[in-house]
């Protein structure tokens, strides 16, 4: 929602108007605070320079605001700078439309292997003989299968979360985050992992007779939805704090 505000009618609210507009445009809060602080410092420097020339307080503030430009336009320019300062912001199509096809399966597999090594292997004391014996025991192997499935879901969520974090950090907006997460969701439907006694398999399949794993496919979309809700609530609370 665009902010309608005549900043010249209320000069002290210039910085607050800038802060609110940056928040509405999706600027990360940490980056927004730094940008607003820099803008406030620059505005004060311009005001002091005008005062040194003999202008009155109000006239000095007017000149400083005119030199900075309207806060809404300044916010738009700052957001453009924020996006262009990151590689992911300058190359949205490649970063969020192409790279997920290549990077997501690799990230998922690396995270899955790491989680299995971190959870399953220490349970056997890093002893290969105990691990083989556990794989031959039906109860222990059932436990391994359950752990494998849970770790698979966690790996998918973490790999998706990385793209959400990159989209948020680059301030590219919801569109590109959803694009990346939709690609991740599609890839979860054609990637698979399987554990058997003494064996571990991963692969890709698009054969129609194999069951698509809809739960896996829903995980990236659920992660994107959770990130959006958390981000929206955080930003809403921030805007309410500004209003107060």
C-alpha positions in Angstrom: 0.0 0.0 0.0 1.5 3.3 -1.0 1.9 5.9 1.6 0.1 9.2 1.0 1.9 11.9 2.8 2.8 15.5 2.2 6.2 15.7 3.9 6.6 19.4 3.4 3.6 20.0 5.7 5.4 18.2 8.5 9.1 18.5 8.2 10.1 16.6 11.3 8.4 13.4 9.9 10.7 13.2 6.8 12.8 10.4 8.3 9.8 8.5 9.6 8.2 8.7 6.2 11.4 7.3 4.6 11.6 4.5 7.2 7.9 3.5 6.7 8.2 3.5 2.9 11.4 1.3 3.0 9.5 -1.1 5.3 6.6 -1.2 2.8 9.0 -1.9 -0.1 10.4 -5.0 1.7 13.7 -3.7 2.7 15.4 -6.0 5.3 15.0 -4.3 8.7 18.7 -4.3 9.6 19.6 -2.8 6.2 16.7 -0.3 6.5 17.9 0.9 9.9 21.4 1.6 8.4 20.0 3.4 5.4 17.7 5.5 7.5 20.6 6.4 9.9 22.8 7.4 6.9 20.0 9.5 5.4 19.4 11.2 8.7 23.1 12.0 9.1 23.2 13.3 5.6 20.1 15.4 6.1 21.6 16.9 9.3 24.9 17.7 7.4 22.9 19.5 4.8 20.9 21.4 7.4 24.0 22.5 9.3 25.6 23.7 6.0 22.5 25.8 5.3 22.6 27.2 8.9 26.2 28.1 8.4 25.1 30.2 5.4 22.8 32.2 7.6 19.5 30.5 6.9 16.9 30.2 9.6 16.1 26.8 11.2 13.0 26.1 9.1 14.5 27.4 5.9 17.6 25.2 6.5 15.3 22.1 7.0 13.4 22.9 3.8 16.7 23.2 1.8 18.0 19.9 3.3 14.8 18.1 2.4 14.7 19.6 -1.1 18.3 18.5 -1.7 17.5 15.0 -0.5 14.3 14.8 -2.6 10.9 13.5 -1.5 11.2 10.6 0.9 9.0 8.3 -1.2 11.2 8.8 -4.2 14.4 8.5 -2.1 13.1 5.2 -0.7 12.5 3.8 -4.2 16.1 4.8 -5.2 17.6 3.3 -2.0 15.7 0.0 -2.7 17.1 -0.1 -6.2 20.6 0.4 -4.8 20.0 -2.4 -2.2 18.9 -4.8 -4.9 21.8 -4.0 -7.2 24.3 -4.3 -4.4 23.8 -8.1 -4.3 24.6 -10.5 -7.1 21.2 -12.2 -6.5 19.5 -8.9 -6.8 21.2 -8.0 -10.1 20.6 -11.5 -11.7 17.2 -12.5 -10.4 16.4 -14.7 -13.4 19.6 -16.7 -13.0 19.6 -16.8 -9.3 16.0 -17.7 -8.6 14.8 -19.1 -12.0 17.8 -21.1 -13.2 20.1 -22.0 -10.3 17.5 -23.8 -8.2 17.3 -26.5 -10.9 21.0 -27.2 -10.5 21.7 -26.3 -6.9 18.6 -27.6 -5.1 19.3 -31.4 -5.7 22.9 -31.0 -4.8 22.1 -29.1 -1.6 19.4 -31.6 -0.7 21.8 -34.5 -1.1 24.6 -32.9 0.8 22.4 -32.0 3.7 20.8 -35.4 3.8 24.2 -37.2 3.9 25.4 -34.8 6.5 22.3 -35.3 8.7 22.6 -39.1 8.4 26.2 -39.0 9.4 25.4 -36.7 12.3 22.4 -38.7 13.6 22.7 -42.3 12.6 26.4 -43.1 12.7 27.1 -41.7 16.2 24.3 -43.9 17.5 26.5 -46.9 16.6 29.6 -45.3 18.1 31.1 -44.8 14.6 31.6 -48.6 14.6 31.1 -50.1 11.1 30.4 -53.6 12.6 27.7 -52.2 14.9 26.2 -50.3 12.0 26.0 -53.5 9.8 24.6 -55.5 12.7 21.9 -52.8 13.3 21.1 -52.9 9.5 20.4 -56.6 9.7 18.1 -56.2 12.7 14.5 -55.5 11.6 13.7 -53.2 14.5 16.9 -51.2 14.2 16.5 -51.0 10.4 13.0 -49.7 10.8 14.4 -47.0 13.1 16.9 -46.1 10.4 14.1 -45.9 7.8 12.1 -43.5 10.0 15.2 -41.4 10.7 16.0 -41.3 7.0 12.5 -40.1 6.1 12.6 -37.4 8.7 16.1 -36.3 7.7 14.9 -36.2 4.1 12.2 -33.7 5.0 14.6 -31.6 7.1 17.1 -31.5 4.2 14.4 -30.4 1.7 13.2 -27.7 4.1 16.8 -26.4 4.8 17.7 -26.3 1.1 14.5 -24.3 0.3 15.1 -22.0 3.3 18.4 -21.0 1.7 16.7 -19.6 -1.4 14.1 -17.8 0.8 17.0 -16.3 2.8 18.8 -15.2 -0.4 15.6 -13.6 -1.8 14.9 -11.8 1.5 18.5 -10.6 1.8 18.6 -9.3 -1.8 15.1 -7.7 -1.3 13.9 -9.0 -4.6 10.3 -9.4 -3.4 7.8 -12.2 -3.0 7.7 -13.0 -6.7 11.2 -14.4 -7.0 11.0 -16.2 -3.7 7.9 -18.0 -4.8 9.5 -18.8 -8.1 12.5 -20.4 -6.5 10.3 -22.4 -4.0 8.0 -23.6 -6.8 11.0 -24.9 -8.7 12.2 -26.6 -5.5 8.7 -28.1 -5.0 8.7 -29.5 -8.5 12.2 -31.0 -8.1 11.1 -32.8 -4.9 8.5 -34.7 -7.0 11.1 -36.1 -9.3 14.0 -36.7 -6.9 14.0 -39.6 -4.5 16.1 -41.3 -1.9 15.9 -44.9 -0.7 17.6 -46.8 2.1 18.1 -50.5 2.2 20.2 -52.7 4.5 23.8 -51.8 3.7 22.7 -49.6 0.8 21.7 -46.0 0.1 20.2 -44.9 -3.3 19.2 -41.5 -4.7 18.0 -40.7 -8.2 15.6 -38.9 -10.5 12.5 -40.3 -12.1 9.6 -39.0 -14.2 8.1 -42.4 -14.9 4.3 -42.2 -14.5 4.0 -45.6 -12.8 6.0 -44.4 -9.8 4.2 -42.7 -7.0 4.9 -39.0 -6.8 5.8 -37.9 -3.2 3.3 -35.2 -2.6 4.3 -34.6 1.0 7.9 -33.9 -0.2 6.5 -31.5 -2.8 4.5 -29.6 -0.2 7.5 -28.9 2.0 9.1 -26.1 -0.1 5.7 -24.4 -0.5 5.1 -24.7 3.3 8.5 -23.2 4.0 7.8 -20.3 1.6 4.5 -19.7 3.2 6.0 -19.8 6.7 8.7 -17.3 5.8 6.2 -15.0 4.2 3.9 -15.0 7.2 6.8 -14.4 9.7 8.2 -11.7 7.5 4.8 -10.0 7.1 4.1 -10.1 10.9 7.5 -8.8 11.7 7.1 -5.9 9.2 3.6 -5.2 10.4 4.7 -5.0 14.0 7.5 -2.7 12.9 5.1 -0.4 11.1 2.8 -0.3 14.1 5.8 0.7 16.3 6.6 3.5 13.9 3.0 4.7 14.0 3.0 4.7 17.8 
